[in-house]
Amino acid sequence: MANDIGMIKMIELYMAELSIALPAETVLEIIEPKQTQPLPKTPPAIEGVFHLRGEVYALIDLYLIASGQPLSANTGKYIIINPPTTSTYALHVSGVSRMLESTSMPLQESVATNLSNIESMADGVIQADNASLLLLNPDHLFNAIRNQPS
């Protein structure tokens, strides 16, 4: 959530060697991996669905999109995301690094070649400890996955 000086609260996530940030206001919960059920005829980045307290969530492997390699099943963390304009879903990540607060800068050029596959899903870049992190837009991510061929 932004305050009067333009600071944004974010959660830094990592997937193997890649780190990204998500707006904290879109993160509902961080949970341990659950058993998923595969869905036929869905894009490869959708690992399947899982149930949690009566709700069904699609699970998206962001590392597969970024690197072409899937994360190992039943490892890491699931981040339940509630974007402003799309459906609630979960991201499969290796882990959560920290909460941070920073300003976002427009995405003007490639931050790192190993993130080029997900740059179109970002709103900008943040600086944290002399590193640049992509600030992902959960709505853009959901729409990009939904539009992938199955």
C-alpha positions as CSV (number, residue, x, y, z in Angstrom):
1,M,0.0,0.0,0.0
2,A,1.4,3.4,-1.0
3,N,1.6,6.3,1.5
4,D,2.0,10.0,0.9
5,I,5.6,9.9,-0.1
6,G,5.2,7.1,-2.6
7,M,6.6,4.2,-0.6
8,I,5.2,0.8,-1.5
9,K,5.2,-2.2,0.9
10,M,6.4,-5.3,-0.9
11,I,7.2,-8.9,-0.2
12,E,10.4,-10.2,-1.8
13,L,10.1,-13.8,-3.1
14,Y,12.7,-16.0,-4.6
15,M,12.7,-18.9,-7.1
16,A,16.0,-20.7,-7.3
17,E,18.4,-17.8,-8.1
18,L,15.7,-15.3,-9.2
19,S,14.2,-12.7,-6.8
20,I,11.1,-10.6,-7.5
21,A,8.7,-8.5,-5.5
22,L,5.0,-8.4,-5.1
23,P,2.8,-5.6,-3.6
24,A,2.1,-6.7,0.0
25,E,-1.5,-5.6,-0.3
26,T,-2.2,-8.4,-2.8
27,V,-0.8,-11.2,-0.7
28,L,-3.4,-13.0,1.3
29,E,-1.4,-15.8,2.8
30,I,1.8,-17.7,2.6
31,I,1.4,-21.5,3.2
32,E,3.3,-24.7,3.0
33,P,2.8,-26.8,-0.2
34,K,-0.4,-28.7,-0.5
35,Q,-1.3,-31.7,-2.7
36,T,-2.4,-30.4,-6.1
37,Q,-4.6,-32.0,-8.7
38,P,-3.5,-31.5,-12.3
39,L,-5.9,-29.8,-14.8
40,P,-6.0,-31.1,-18.3
41,K,-5.6,-28.7,-21.2
42,T,-4.1,-25.8,-19.2
43,P,-0.9,-23.9,-19.9
44,P,2.2,-25.6,-18.6
45,A,2.8,-22.9,-15.9
46,I,-0.4,-24.0,-14.1
47,E,0.7,-26.9,-11.9
48,G,-2.9,-27.7,-11.0
49,V,-5.4,-26.8,-8.3
50,F,-5.5,-27.3,-4.5
51,H,-8.2,-26.9,-1.8
52,L,-7.7,-24.7,1.2
53,R,-10.5,-24.0,3.7
54,G,-13.3,-24.7,1.1
55,E,-11.7,-22.6,-1.6
56,V,-10.0,-23.9,-4.8
57,Y,-6.9,-22.2,-6.0
58,A,-5.0,-22.5,-9.3
59,L,-1.3,-22.9,-8.6
60,I,1.1,-21.1,-11.0
61,D,4.8,-21.9,-11.3
62,L,6.4,-18.5,-11.9
63,Y,9.9,-20.0,-12.2
64,L,8.7,-22.1,-15.1
65,I,7.7,-18.9,-16.9
66,A,10.9,-17.1,-16.0
67,S,13.4,-19.8,-16.7
68,G,11.7,-22.6,-18.6
69,Q,12.4,-25.0,-15.7
70,P,9.8,-26.1,-13.2
71,L,10.2,-25.8,-9.4
72,S,10.2,-29.2,-7.6
73,A,6.7,-30.2,-6.6
74,N,5.8,-30.0,-2.9
75,T,8.7,-27.8,-2.1
76,G,9.0,-24.1,-1.3
77,K,6.0,-22.0,-0.4
78,Y,2.6,-21.2,-2.0
79,I,1.7,-17.5,-2.0
80,I,-2.0,-16.9,-2.2
81,I,-2.6,-13.7,-4.3
82,N,-5.8,-11.6,-4.5
83,P,-5.2,-9.2,-7.4
84,P,-7.4,-6.1,-7.7
85,T,-9.2,-7.1,-10.9
86,T,-8.6,-10.9,-11.6
87,S,-9.3,-14.1,-9.8
88,T,-7.5,-15.2,-6.6
89,Y,-4.7,-17.7,-7.3
90,A,-1.5,-19.1,-5.8
91,L,2.1,-18.7,-6.9
92,H,4.6,-21.6,-6.3
93,V,7.9,-20.0,-5.2
94,S,11.1,-21.3,-3.5
95,G,10.6,-19.1,-0.5
96,V,9.9,-15.6,0.9
97,S,12.9,-13.4,1.7
98,R,11.5,-10.4,3.5
99,M,9.1,-7.6,3.7
100,L,10.4,-4.3,2.3
101,E,9.4,-0.8,1.6
102,S,10.6,1.2,-1.4
103,T,9.6,3.3,-4.3
104,S,9.0,1.8,-7.7
105,M,10.7,3.1,-10.8
106,P,9.3,2.6,-14.3
107,L,10.6,-0.4,-16.2
108,Q,12.7,1.2,-18.9
109,E,15.0,-1.6,-20.0
110,S,15.8,-5.1,-19.2
111,V,16.8,-5.5,-15.5
112,A,18.5,-8.8,-16.1
113,T,18.4,-11.1,-19.0
114,N,17.3,-14.0,-16.8
115,L,14.0,-12.1,-16.1
116,S,13.1,-11.1,-19.6
117,N,10.3,-13.7,-19.8
118,I,8.4,-12.0,-17.0
119,E,9.2,-8.3,-17.6
120,S,5.9,-7.8,-19.4
121,M,4.1,-8.8,-16.1
122,A,6.0,-6.1,-14.1
123,D,4.9,-2.6,-13.1
124,G,8.4,-1.4,-12.4
125,V,11.7,-2.0,-10.7
126,I,12.6,-1.4,-7.0
127,Q,16.0,-1.0,-5.6
128,A,16.8,-3.1,-2.5
129,D,20.3,-3.5,-1.0
130,N,22.0,-2.5,-4.3
131,A,19.9,-5.0,-6.3
132,S,17.1,-4.4,-8.7
133,L,13.9,-6.4,-8.2
134,L,11.0,-6.6,-10.7
135,L,7.8,-5.5,-9.0
136,L,5.3,-7.9,-10.5
137,N,1.7,-6.9,-11.2
138,P,-0.5,-9.8,-10.1
139,D,-3.2,-8.9,-12.6
140,H,-0.8,-8.9,-15.6
141,L,0.7,-12.2,-14.4
142,F,-2.8,-13.9,-14.2
143,N,-3.8,-12.5,-17.7
144,A,-0.5,-13.6,-19.3
145,I,-1.0,-17.2,-17.9
146,R,-4.6,-17.3,-18.9
147,N,-3.7,-16.3,-22.5
148,Q,-1.0,-18.9,-22.9
149,P,-1.7,-21.9,-25.1
150,S,-2.4,-25.2,-23.3
